[in-house]
Structure formats: structure tokens, C-alpha cells
Amino acid sequence: MSSTQPPVSGLVPCSTVLLTASAYARQDAMTATAIFISEEPPILSVSVAKHILTHYLIGESGEFVANLAAGDQLELARQLGSTHGTEVDKIEHFNVPVEIGEKVAAPRIQGSYASLECRVLNSYDAGDFVVYFAEVLASSVDPSKVPLVWHQGRYYPLENPVA
């Protein structure tokens, strides 16, 4: 192995998730990642920094939408990941096209590869972060899109399957 290794967090390829939440007429969107814990029932986990508005909104509402970014949403992923929701309503500021969810109040981002509407089952303190375990209550997918993944600080559209 190389003696100049990348940060451990960059070694695992990750989904690029545009996480949305809302409560009390406030909304936020941020770039995150998600990991599936169980297929049946469908349960996933996300972690959110405690100082981020999305953390507060998920805590108040107990729900969120994990919008799996499409390959053509790279710029949106960068914008949502580099701006704080306490400073600006990112959905309005970046003209993010959203629609009402089927099962949760958090908005779904149009144009995403998929949207997973989630209800929090448990949350765990993890230092500066909170890890949420959530059940997927409803989902939609656009098969004409390809998902965007993140690996070692770079984004890649997930195209050209090998098997």
C-alpha cells in the first residue's frame, strides 16, 4: 500500500444523496450519503452534523427524503454541500425543483435518480454527528437516469455495468 493514503472516509465509494427535510414551514437540503442496513423492511442510515439545519429539521419531524442524485445533478450536489441552510433557504436560492412527497412532508427533488421517503426509527449520537436509522416508506425511481457516486473526493456517474 502507498504511504500517502487518502483519508479513510474516502476509501469507500458512496451514493450521493441530496437529503431533504422540513418542519415548521422551514426546509433544507444537503449533500450526504446513505447506507442500506436491511432490504426487508427497507432500512437505511444517514449521518448529519449536529450544527446543520437538516439535523434540527429531522429531529423535529422524524422524517426526511434521501434523493439519490442523478449523474446530471453534480453541480446541485456541490451547491447543497457547500452552503449552510441557516444562512439561506438552499431550495429557493438554488431554484431546486421539488415536489410533495407521498408519505412524508419533506420535499422530493425532481430529476433525481430515485427518491426514498423515510421515517426515523432510531438515532445515535456519534460525536459531532447524529446517525439516523430510517425505514423507507415510499420510493420512486427514474430508470432513464444514472446514479451519481462519490469516491476519494470526486463524483462519478454510475454507468457501464461490468456484470
Biotite code that builds the C-alpha atoms (Angstrom):
import biotite.structure as struc

atoms = struc.array([
    struc.Atom([0.000, 0.000, 0.000], chain_id="A", res_id=1, res_name="MET", atom_name="CA", element="C"),
    struc.Atom([1.044, 3.568, -0.588], chain_id="A", res_id=2, res_name="SER", atom_name="CA", element="C"),
    struc.Atom([2.453, 5.539, 2.320], chain_id="A", res_id=3, res_name="SER", atom_name="CA", element="C"),
    struc.Atom([0.334, 8.522, 1.260], chain_id="A", res_id=4, res_name="THR", atom_name="CA", element="C"),
    struc.Atom([-3.125, 7.090, 1.728], chain_id="A", res_id=5, res_name="GLN", atom_name="CA", element="C"),
    struc.Atom([-6.274, 9.153, 1.218], chain_id="A", res_id=6, res_name="PRO", atom_name="CA", element="C"),
    struc.Atom([-8.478, 9.774, 4.259], chain_id="A", res_id=7, res_name="PRO", atom_name="CA", element="C"),
    struc.Atom([-10.233, 6.581, 5.320], chain_id="A", res_id=8, res_name="VAL", atom_name="CA", element="C"),
    struc.Atom([-13.640, 8.188, 4.691], chain_id="A", res_id=9, res_name="SER", atom_name="CA", element="C"),
    struc.Atom([-12.739, 8.497, 1.012], chain_id="A", res_id=10, res_name="GLY", atom_name="CA", element="C"),
    struc.Atom([-11.888, 4.839, 0.542], chain_id="A", res_id=11, res_name="LEU", atom_name="CA", element="C"),
    struc.Atom([-15.480, 3.593, 0.448], chain_id="A", res_id=12, res_name="VAL", atom_name="CA", element="C"),
    struc.Atom([-17.401, 4.551, -2.713], chain_id="A", res_id=13, res_name="PRO", atom_name="CA", element="C"),
    struc.Atom([-20.692, 6.149, -1.630], chain_id="A", res_id=14, res_name="CYS", atom_name="CA", element="C"),
    struc.Atom([-24.036, 7.102, -3.042], chain_id="A", res_id=15, res_name="SER", atom_name="CA", element="C"),
    struc.Atom([-24.505, 10.839, -3.488], chain_id="A", res_id=16, res_name="THR", atom_name="CA", element="C"),
    struc.Atom([-27.645, 11.730, -1.572], chain_id="A", res_id=17, res_name="VAL", atom_name="CA", element="C"),
    struc.Atom([-29.437, 15.062, -1.682], chain_id="A", res_id=18, res_name="LEU", atom_name="CA", element="C"),
    struc.Atom([-31.039, 14.854, 1.747], chain_id="A", res_id=19, res_name="LEU", atom_name="CA", element="C"),
    struc.Atom([-34.149, 16.977, 2.307], chain_id="A", res_id=20, res_name="THR", atom_name="CA", element="C"),
    struc.Atom([-36.081, 17.695, 5.494], chain_id="A", res_id=21, res_name="ALA", atom_name="CA", element="C"),
    struc.Atom([-38.751, 20.118, 6.625], chain_id="A", res_id=22, res_name="SER", atom_name="CA", element="C"),
    struc.Atom([-40.507, 21.193, 9.818], chain_id="A", res_id=23, res_name="ALA", atom_name="CA", element="C"),
    struc.Atom([-42.425, 24.278, 10.954], chain_id="A", res_id=24, res_name="TYR", atom_name="CA", element="C"),
    struc.Atom([-42.512, 25.807, 7.446], chain_id="A", res_id=25, res_name="ALA", atom_name="CA", element="C"),
    struc.Atom([-38.695, 25.549, 7.167], chain_id="A", res_id=26, res_name="ARG", atom_name="CA", element="C"),
    struc.Atom([-36.907, 23.293, 4.735], chain_id="A", res_id=27, res_name="GLN", atom_name="CA", element="C"),
    struc.Atom([-33.342, 22.335, 3.968], chain_id="A", res_id=28, res_name="ASP", atom_name="CA", element="C"),
    struc.Atom([-31.334, 20.210, 1.583], chain_id="A", res_id=29, res_name="ALA", atom_name="CA", element="C"),
    struc.Atom([-27.788, 18.974, 1.966], chain_id="A", res_id=30, res_name="MET", atom_name="CA", element="C"),
    struc.Atom([-25.395, 16.566, 0.315], chain_id="A", res_id=31, res_name="THR", atom_name="CA", element="C"),
    struc.Atom([-24.908, 13.333, 2.242], chain_id="A", res_id=32, res_name="ALA", atom_name="CA", element="C"),
    struc.Atom([-24.568, 9.623, 1.701], chain_id="A", res_id=33, res_name="THR", atom_name="CA", element="C"),
    struc.Atom([-26.682, 6.668, 2.784], chain_id="A", res_id=34, res_name="ALA", atom_name="CA", element="C"),
    struc.Atom([-26.052, 3.015, 3.506], chain_id="A", res_id=35, res_name="ILE", atom_name="CA", element="C"),
    struc.Atom([-28.712, 0.314, 3.388], chain_id="A", res_id=36, res_name="PHE", atom_name="CA", element="C"),
    struc.Atom([-28.995, -1.662, 6.617], chain_id="A", res_id=37, res_name="ILE", atom_name="CA", element="C"),
    struc.Atom([-31.841, -4.001, 5.646], chain_id="A", res_id=38, res_name="SER", atom_name="CA", element="C"),
    struc.Atom([-33.714, -4.871, 2.471], chain_id="A", res_id=39, res_name="GLU", atom_name="CA", element="C"),
    struc.Atom([-36.886, -6.113, 4.179], chain_id="A", res_id=40, res_name="GLU", atom_name="CA", element="C"),
    struc.Atom([-38.058, -3.963, 5.752], chain_id="A", res_id=41, res_name="PRO", atom_name="CA", element="C"),
    struc.Atom([-36.064, -1.375, 3.814], chain_id="A", res_id=42, res_name="PRO", atom_name="CA", element="C"),
    struc.Atom([-33.929, 0.465, 6.368], chain_id="A", res_id=43, res_name="ILE", atom_name="CA", element="C"),
    struc.Atom([-31.058, 2.843, 5.665], chain_id="A", res_id=44, res_name="LEU", atom_name="CA", element="C"),
    struc.Atom([-28.737, 5.033, 7.681], chain_id="A", res_id=45, res_name="SER", atom_name="CA", element="C"),
    struc.Atom([-27.526, 8.593, 7.174], chain_id="A", res_id=46, res_name="VAL", atom_name="CA", element="C"),
    struc.Atom([-25.357, 10.789, 9.355], chain_id="A", res_id=47, res_name="SER", atom_name="CA", element="C"),
    struc.Atom([-25.840, 14.523, 9.759], chain_id="A", res_id=48, res_name="VAL", atom_name="CA", element="C"),
    struc.Atom([-23.603, 17.006, 11.565], chain_id="A", res_id=49, res_name="ALA", atom_name="CA", element="C"),
    struc.Atom([-25.273, 18.464, 14.641], chain_id="A", res_id=50, res_name="LYS", atom_name="CA", element="C"),
    struc.Atom([-24.671, 22.079, 13.592], chain_id="A", res_id=51, res_name="HIS", atom_name="CA", element="C"),
    struc.Atom([-26.540, 21.638, 10.279], chain_id="A", res_id=52, res_name="ILE", atom_name="CA", element="C"),
    struc.Atom([-30.146, 22.838, 9.891], chain_id="A", res_id=53, res_name="LEU", atom_name="CA", element="C"),
    struc.Atom([-31.130, 19.465, 8.410], chain_id="A", res_id=54, res_name="THR", atom_name="CA", element="C"),
    struc.Atom([-30.248, 17.826, 11.755], chain_id="A", res_id=55, res_name="HIS", atom_name="CA", element="C"),
    struc.Atom([-32.687, 20.119, 13.568], chain_id="A", res_id=56, res_name="TYR", atom_name="CA", element="C"),
    struc.Atom([-35.452, 19.556, 10.986], chain_id="A", res_id=57, res_name="LEU", atom_name="CA", element="C"),
    struc.Atom([-35.088, 15.757, 11.075], chain_id="A", res_id=58, res_name="ILE", atom_name="CA", element="C"),
    struc.Atom([-35.119, 15.870, 14.870], chain_id="A", res_id=59, res_name="GLY", atom_name="CA", element="C"),
    struc.Atom([-38.361, 17.864, 14.860], chain_id="A", res_id=60, res_name="GLU", atom_name="CA", element="C"),
    struc.Atom([-40.161, 15.986, 12.078], chain_id="A", res_id=61, res_name="SER", atom_name="CA", element="C"),
    struc.Atom([-38.751, 12.478, 12.427], chain_id="A", res_id=62, res_name="GLY", atom_name="CA", element="C"),
    struc.Atom([-38.544, 12.125, 8.654], chain_id="A", res_id=63, res_name="GLU", atom_name="CA", element="C"),
    struc.Atom([-36.539, 13.000, 5.550], chain_id="A", res_id=64, res_name="PHE", atom_name="CA", element="C"),
    struc.Atom([-36.152, 12.164, 1.880], chain_id="A", res_id=65, res_name="VAL", atom_name="CA", element="C"),
    struc.Atom([-32.954, 10.608, 0.586], chain_id="A", res_id=66, res_name="ALA", atom_name="CA", element="C"),
    struc.Atom([-32.880, 11.797, -3.024], chain_id="A", res_id=67, res_name="ASN", atom_name="CA", element="C"),
    struc.Atom([-30.263, 9.747, -4.861], chain_id="A", res_id=68, res_name="LEU", atom_name="CA", element="C"),
    struc.Atom([-28.528, 12.241, -7.134], chain_id="A", res_id=69, res_name="ALA", atom_name="CA", element="C"),
    struc.Atom([-28.543, 11.608, -10.864], chain_id="A", res_id=70, res_name="ALA", atom_name="CA", element="C"),
    struc.Atom([-25.435, 11.960, -12.992], chain_id="A", res_id=71, res_name="GLY", atom_name="CA", element="C"),
    struc.Atom([-26.610, 15.341, -14.261], chain_id="A", res_id=72, res_name="ASP", atom_name="CA", element="C"),
    struc.Atom([-27.045, 16.749, -10.717], chain_id="A", res_id=73, res_name="GLN", atom_name="CA", element="C"),
    struc.Atom([-23.337, 17.160, -9.976], chain_id="A", res_id=74, res_name="LEU", atom_name="CA", element="C"),
    struc.Atom([-23.488, 20.952, -9.702], chain_id="A", res_id=75, res_name="GLU", atom_name="CA", element="C"),
    struc.Atom([-26.534, 20.752, -7.427], chain_id="A", res_id=76, res_name="LEU", atom_name="CA", element="C"),
    struc.Atom([-24.718, 18.257, -5.170], chain_id="A", res_id=77, res_name="ALA", atom_name="CA", element="C"),
    struc.Atom([-21.782, 20.660, -4.913], chain_id="A", res_id=78, res_name="ARG", atom_name="CA", element="C"),
    struc.Atom([-24.023, 23.653, -4.203], chain_id="A", res_id=79, res_name="GLN", atom_name="CA", element="C"),
    struc.Atom([-26.026, 21.902, -1.489], chain_id="A", res_id=80, res_name="LEU", atom_name="CA", element="C"),
    struc.Atom([-22.842, 20.622, 0.120], chain_id="A", res_id=81, res_name="GLY", atom_name="CA", element="C"),
    struc.Atom([-21.071, 23.974, 0.269], chain_id="A", res_id=82, res_name="SER", atom_name="CA", element="C"),
    struc.Atom([-23.811, 26.242, 1.656], chain_id="A", res_id=83, res_name="THR", atom_name="CA", element="C"),
    struc.Atom([-25.381, 26.274, 5.125], chain_id="A", res_id=84, res_name="HIS", atom_name="CA", element="C"),
    struc.Atom([-29.169, 26.207, 5.473], chain_id="A", res_id=85, res_name="GLY", atom_name="CA", element="C"),
    struc.Atom([-29.004, 28.519, 8.475], chain_id="A", res_id=86, res_name="THR", atom_name="CA", element="C"),
    struc.Atom([-27.724, 31.237, 6.126], chain_id="A", res_id=87, res_name="GLU", atom_name="CA", element="C"),
    struc.Atom([-30.058, 30.739, 3.168], chain_id="A", res_id=88, res_name="VAL", atom_name="CA", element="C"),
    struc.Atom([-33.017, 28.600, 2.075], chain_id="A", res_id=89, res_name="ASP", atom_name="CA", element="C"),
    struc.Atom([-30.980, 26.427, -0.296], chain_id="A", res_id=90, res_name="LYS", atom_name="CA", element="C"),
    struc.Atom([-34.028, 25.060, -2.114], chain_id="A", res_id=91, res_name="ILE", atom_name="CA", element="C"),
    struc.Atom([-35.136, 28.585, -3.029], chain_id="A", res_id=92, res_name="GLU", atom_name="CA", element="C"),
    struc.Atom([-31.643, 30.018, -3.509], chain_id="A", res_id=93, res_name="HIS", atom_name="CA", element="C"),
    struc.Atom([-30.547, 27.329, -5.982], chain_id="A", res_id=94, res_name="PHE", atom_name="CA", element="C"),
    struc.Atom([-34.008, 27.011, -7.607], chain_id="A", res_id=95, res_name="ASN", atom_name="CA", element="C"),
    struc.Atom([-34.169, 23.313, -6.741], chain_id="A", res_id=96, res_name="VAL", atom_name="CA", element="C"),
    struc.Atom([-37.224, 21.759, -8.414], chain_id="A", res_id=97, res_name="PRO", atom_name="CA", element="C"),
    struc.Atom([-39.156, 19.914, -5.697], chain_id="A", res_id=98, res_name="VAL", atom_name="CA", element="C"),
    struc.Atom([-42.440, 18.082, -5.345], chain_id="A", res_id=99, res_name="GLU", atom_name="CA", element="C"),
    struc.Atom([-44.558, 16.959, -2.434], chain_id="A", res_id=100, res_name="ILE", atom_name="CA", element="C"),
    struc.Atom([-43.723, 13.561, -1.021], chain_id="A", res_id=101, res_name="GLY", atom_name="CA", element="C"),
    struc.Atom([-46.189, 10.704, -0.950], chain_id="A", res_id=102, res_name="GLU", atom_name="CA", element="C"),
    struc.Atom([-45.673, 9.711, 2.717], chain_id="A", res_id=103, res_name="LYS", atom_name="CA", element="C"),
    struc.Atom([-43.570, 12.455, 4.332], chain_id="A", res_id=104, res_name="VAL", atom_name="CA", element="C"),
    struc.Atom([-43.641, 16.255, 4.450], chain_id="A", res_id=105, res_name="ALA", atom_name="CA", element="C"),
    struc.Atom([-40.032, 16.647, 3.291], chain_id="A", res_id=106, res_name="ALA", atom_name="CA", element="C"),
    struc.Atom([-39.792, 17.533, -0.403], chain_id="A", res_id=107, res_name="PRO", atom_name="CA", element="C"),
    struc.Atom([-38.597, 15.189, -3.128], chain_id="A", res_id=108, res_name="ARG", atom_name="CA", element="C"),
    struc.Atom([-36.072, 16.683, -5.555], chain_id="A", res_id=109, res_name="ILE", atom_name="CA", element="C"),
    struc.Atom([-37.242, 16.339, -9.144], chain_id="A", res_id=110, res_name="GLN", atom_name="CA", element="C"),
    struc.Atom([-34.721, 14.980, -11.610], chain_id="A", res_id=111, res_name="GLY", atom_name="CA", element="C"),
    struc.Atom([-33.082, 12.690, -9.060], chain_id="A", res_id=112, res_name="SER", atom_name="CA", element="C"),
    struc.Atom([-32.309, 9.097, -9.950], chain_id="A", res_id=113, res_name="TYR", atom_name="CA", element="C"),
    struc.Atom([-34.515, 7.996, -7.035], chain_id="A", res_id=114, res_name="ALA", atom_name="CA", element="C"),
    struc.Atom([-36.282, 9.451, -4.003], chain_id="A", res_id=115, res_name="SER", atom_name="CA", element="C"),
    struc.Atom([-36.614, 7.431, -0.795], chain_id="A", res_id=116, res_name="LEU", atom_name="CA", element="C"),
    struc.Atom([-39.124, 8.824, 1.686], chain_id="A", res_id=117, res_name="GLU", atom_name="CA", element="C"),
    struc.Atom([-38.021, 7.845, 5.190], chain_id="A", res_id=118, res_name="CYS", atom_name="CA", element="C"),
    struc.Atom([-39.284, 7.796, 8.774], chain_id="A", res_id=119, res_name="ARG", atom_name="CA", element="C"),
    struc.Atom([-36.653, 7.792, 11.518], chain_id="A", res_id=120, res_name="VAL", atom_name="CA", element="C"),
    struc.Atom([-36.666, 4.643, 13.650], chain_id="A", res_id=121, res_name="LEU", atom_name="CA", element="C"),
    struc.Atom([-33.681, 5.463, 15.891], chain_id="A", res_id=122, res_name="ASN", atom_name="CA", element="C"),
    struc.Atom([-30.910, 7.985, 16.164], chain_id="A", res_id=123, res_name="SER", atom_name="CA", element="C"),
    struc.Atom([-27.497, 7.649, 17.763], chain_id="A", res_id=124, res_name="TYR", atom_name="CA", element="C"),
    struc.Atom([-25.069, 10.262, 18.965], chain_id="A", res_id=125, res_name="ASP", atom_name="CA", element="C"),
    struc.Atom([-21.723, 9.975, 17.174], chain_id="A", res_id=126, res_name="ALA", atom_name="CA", element="C"),
    struc.Atom([-19.612, 12.876, 18.420], chain_id="A", res_id=127, res_name="GLY", atom_name="CA", element="C"),
    struc.Atom([-20.287, 15.886, 16.183], chain_id="A", res_id=128, res_name="ASP", atom_name="CA", element="C"),
    struc.Atom([-22.814, 13.839, 14.172], chain_id="A", res_id=129, res_name="PHE", atom_name="CA", element="C"),
    struc.Atom([-26.106, 12.039, 14.665], chain_id="A", res_id=130, res_name="VAL", atom_name="CA", element="C"),
    struc.Atom([-26.621, 8.768, 12.812], chain_id="A", res_id=131, res_name="VAL", atom_name="CA", element="C"),
    struc.Atom([-30.232, 8.148, 11.816], chain_id="A", res_id=132, res_name="TYR", atom_name="CA", element="C"),
    struc.Atom([-31.672, 4.715, 11.070], chain_id="A", res_id=133, res_name="PHE", atom_name="CA", element="C"),
    struc.Atom([-34.810, 5.125, 8.987], chain_id="A", res_id=134, res_name="ALA", atom_name="CA", element="C"),
    struc.Atom([-37.402, 2.971, 7.281], chain_id="A", res_id=135, res_name="GLU", atom_name="CA", element="C"),
    struc.Atom([-38.186, 3.713, 3.640], chain_id="A", res_id=136, res_name="VAL", atom_name="CA", element="C"),
    struc.Atom([-41.952, 4.288, 3.442], chain_id="A", res_id=137, res_name="LEU", atom_name="CA", element="C"),
    struc.Atom([-42.202, 5.150, -0.258], chain_id="A", res_id=138, res_name="ALA", atom_name="CA", element="C"),
    struc.Atom([-39.839, 5.327, -3.196], chain_id="A", res_id=139, res_name="SER", atom_name="CA", element="C"),
    struc.Atom([-39.743, 6.450, -6.792], chain_id="A", res_id=140, res_name="SER", atom_name="CA", element="C"),
    struc.Atom([-37.083, 5.877, -9.430], chain_id="A", res_id=141, res_name="VAL", atom_name="CA", element="C"),
    struc.Atom([-36.388, 7.313, -12.873], chain_id="A", res_id=142, res_name="ASP", atom_name="CA", element="C"),
    struc.Atom([-34.841, 4.444, -14.871], chain_id="A", res_id=143, res_name="PRO", atom_name="CA", element="C"),
    struc.Atom([-33.730, 6.881, -17.573], chain_id="A", res_id=144, res_name="SER", atom_name="CA", element="C"),
    struc.Atom([-31.252, 8.427, -15.090], chain_id="A", res_id=145, res_name="LYS", atom_name="CA", element="C"),
    struc.Atom([-27.980, 7.053, -13.725], chain_id="A", res_id=146, res_name="VAL", atom_name="CA", element="C"),
    struc.Atom([-26.964, 7.494, -10.077], chain_id="A", res_id=147, res_name="PRO", atom_name="CA", element="C"),
    struc.Atom([-24.034, 9.676, -9.053], chain_id="A", res_id=148, res_name="LEU", atom_name="CA", element="C"),
    struc.Atom([-21.455, 8.195, -6.680], chain_id="A", res_id=149, res_name="VAL", atom_name="CA", element="C"),
    struc.Atom([-18.652, 9.802, -4.660], chain_id="A", res_id=150, res_name="TRP", atom_name="CA", element="C"),
    struc.Atom([-15.199, 8.289, -4.202], chain_id="A", res_id=151, res_name="HIS", atom_name="CA", element="C"),
    struc.Atom([-11.965, 9.849, -2.922], chain_id="A", res_id=152, res_name="GLN", atom_name="CA", element="C"),
    struc.Atom([-13.309, 13.374, -3.207], chain_id="A", res_id=153, res_name="GLY", atom_name="CA", element="C"),
    struc.Atom([-14.630, 13.008, -6.761], chain_id="A", res_id=154, res_name="ARG", atom_name="CA", element="C"),
    struc.Atom([-18.027, 12.315, -8.309], chain_id="A", res_id=155, res_name="TYR", atom_name="CA", element="C"),
    struc.Atom([-18.729, 9.625, -10.916], chain_id="A", res_id=156, res_name="TYR", atom_name="CA", element="C"),
    struc.Atom([-21.893, 8.747, -12.843], chain_id="A", res_id=157, res_name="PRO", atom_name="CA", element="C"),
    struc.Atom([-22.588, 5.051, -12.336], chain_id="A", res_id=158, res_name="LEU", atom_name="CA", element="C"),
    struc.Atom([-22.702, 3.877, -15.925], chain_id="A", res_id=159, res_name="GLU", atom_name="CA", element="C"),
    struc.Atom([-21.341, 0.883, -17.867], chain_id="A", res_id=160, res_name="ASN", atom_name="CA", element="C"),
    struc.Atom([-22.085, -2.100, -15.636], chain_id="A", res_id=161, res_name="PRO", atom_name="CA", element="C"),
    struc.Atom([-19.456, -4.847, -15.736], chain_id="A", res_id=162, res_name="VAL", atom_name="CA", element="C"),
    struc.Atom([-21.736, -7.777, -14.919], chain_id="A", res_id=163, res_name="ALA", atom_name="CA", element="C"),
])
